[in-house]
Amino acid sequence: MKKLMILFLFAICFSSCKDDTVSTNQIGIIVSGVAVNEFTHDGCEYLYRRGGHQFGITHKGNCKNPIHECN
């Protein structure tokens, strides 16, 4: 139950933040009938899907932020 509450609070934080550093794009991917969207926050790219009682968020593996480049 505690993990569910933390996930719920995390989801509210990301869904309620609308500032100049966040931009959202629809990318045309549908998973289980729910659209997957992309957003950028502080230079990092994330994918999320929201449908009914489900919410998922993950960092993109091919994020273009130079902080992820390995030497």
C-alpha positions as CSV (number, residue, x, y, z in Angstrom):
1,M,0.0,0.0,0.0
2,K,2.9,2.3,0.8
3,K,4.4,1.8,-2.7
4,L,1.1,2.5,-4.3
5,M,0.8,5.8,-2.4
6,I,4.3,6.8,-3.4
7,L,3.6,6.0,-7.1
8,F,0.3,7.9,-6.9
9,L,2.1,11.0,-5.5
10,F,4.8,10.7,-8.1
11,A,2.2,10.6,-10.9
12,I,0.4,13.6,-9.5
13,C,3.6,15.6,-9.3
14,F,4.4,14.9,-13.0
15,S,0.8,15.4,-14.2
16,S,0.3,18.7,-12.3
17,C,3.6,20.3,-13.3
18,K,3.2,22.6,-16.3
19,D,6.1,25.0,-16.7
20,D,8.4,26.2,-19.5
21,T,10.9,23.3,-19.0
22,V,8.2,20.6,-19.8
23,S,7.0,20.0,-23.4
24,T,4.7,17.1,-24.3
25,N,4.4,15.4,-27.7
26,Q,2.1,12.6,-28.9
27,I,4.3,10.1,-30.7
28,G,1.7,7.9,-32.4
29,I,2.3,4.7,-30.4
30,I,-0.7,2.9,-29.0
31,V,-0.2,0.2,-26.2
32,S,-3.3,-1.7,-25.1
33,G,-5.5,0.9,-26.6
34,V,-3.8,3.8,-24.8
35,A,-1.6,6.5,-26.5
36,V,2.0,6.8,-25.4
37,N,3.3,10.3,-25.1
38,E,6.7,11.8,-24.8
39,F,7.8,14.7,-22.7
40,T,11.0,16.5,-22.0
41,H,12.0,17.8,-18.6
42,D,15.3,19.6,-17.9
43,G,16.7,18.2,-21.1
44,C,15.8,14.5,-20.4
45,E,13.2,12.7,-22.5
46,Y,10.6,10.5,-20.9
47,L,7.7,8.3,-22.2
48,Y,4.4,8.0,-20.3
49,R,1.0,6.5,-20.8
50,R,-2.1,7.2,-18.8
51,G,-5.3,5.2,-19.1
52,G,-8.0,4.6,-16.6
53,H,-6.4,3.5,-13.4
54,Q,-3.0,2.9,-14.9
55,F,-0.1,5.2,-15.3
56,G,3.4,4.4,-16.5
57,I,6.5,6.6,-16.9
58,T,10.0,5.7,-18.1
59,H,13.2,7.4,-19.2
60,K,13.9,7.0,-22.9
61,G,16.8,4.8,-23.7
62,N,17.9,7.0,-26.6
63,C,17.6,10.3,-24.7
64,K,19.5,13.1,-26.4
65,N,20.7,14.8,-23.2
66,P,24.5,15.0,-23.4
67,I,24.8,14.0,-19.7
68,H,24.1,10.4,-20.8
69,E,27.0,10.2,-23.3
70,C,29.7,7.8,-22.3
71,N,33.4,8.4,-23.1
